[in-house]
Amino acid sequence: MTTSGSDEPELRYQFEDQTPDYVPADAFDSVVVFYDAKESDLATATVIGPDRLLTAAHVVDDVEFDENGWAMRHVDMVPTRYRVVAQGDPLQPHGDWAVVQIEEPRWRDFAPMHADALRDGWTPTVGTEVFLVGYAAGFFPDRTVDVKAPTPSVVVEIFEPEWGGERWFGRGDSLHLGGMSGGPAMVWNAEHGRAEVIGVFSGYSPSTSTTATTARLLGVPVAQHEEHESTPAFSIQRLPVKWLKP
């Protein structure tokens, strides 16, 4: 996989929920809209405690907070005061995550974490099917987000863990996932019948995949042809394990 800023893939701006039929309608209920009405900025977050959310650092990095460190955002369209408890550096390969606290505890049910993802050094194997869950604007062509409906997702496949294992890349349809930033990357645990969080979706980079085919004459290679396809490499940040406890 190579990346190049001049090799931008063509992205679709409208698309449908890709959640498979075997995933229950309430499997993603711990995923919430994290919306800044003032800036018309749509993002996503995951409930990880009674008053805690996990999202992407770039979602809250340039926010203006008051003198006590609080800011306002809509959580599932309810105006909510919040503050940042911890965050990484979004300019670093493994830093685009943030844990925020809302002013009043609201939740009793939290997103389940994948046990392996909480171990140091773990990385998903190539070919693992992953759900990127959240409120990408492309799901809502009429610009109306229904927070009571099942949370939508798109399906990607892990194709290249980054060196060091701090983030991974998934490949799927060429979709513009603006609004899904900060949402969880989840895998299906068939044994427990639930979706479990393995990381945080932070965006994408252009990716060029190369397929080589060899022409043969009477079994002897005579020519090789390469096809190059531009696709987005969806970036998934490793979980900030020490900050996941309520």
Number of C-alpha atoms within 10 A of each C-alpha: 11 12 16 11 9 7 16 15 18 13 13 12 16 14 17 12 14 14 18 11 7 9 14 13 13 12 16 22 17 19 27 23 27 30 25 20 13 9 9 8 13 19 26 29 32 26 25 24 19 16 17 28 29 29 29 30 24 21 24 21 15 8 13 11 14 10 7 7 11 17 19 19 20 18 21 18 16 11 14 17 15 22 19 20 14 14 21 18 15 17 10 8 15 22 21 29 28 27 24 22 20 21 14 12 11 12 13 11 12 17 21 15 19 17 10 12 19 18 11 10 11 12 19 18 13 14 13 12 19 25 25 30 30 30 30 27 21 20 21 15 12 8 9 9 17 13 15 8 10 16 22 20 25 22 20 21 17 22 19 18 18 14 8 10 16 20 23 26 24 26 21 17 14 16 19 19 26 18 22 29 29 35 30 34 28 26 21 18 11 10 6 8 12 17 23 23 24 25 29 31 33 28 22 18 18 19 23 19 13 12 9 9 10 11 11 11 8 6 7 9 10 10 10 10 9 10 10 11 12 18 23 26 27 24 25 29 25 24 25 22 12 7 15 15 8 12
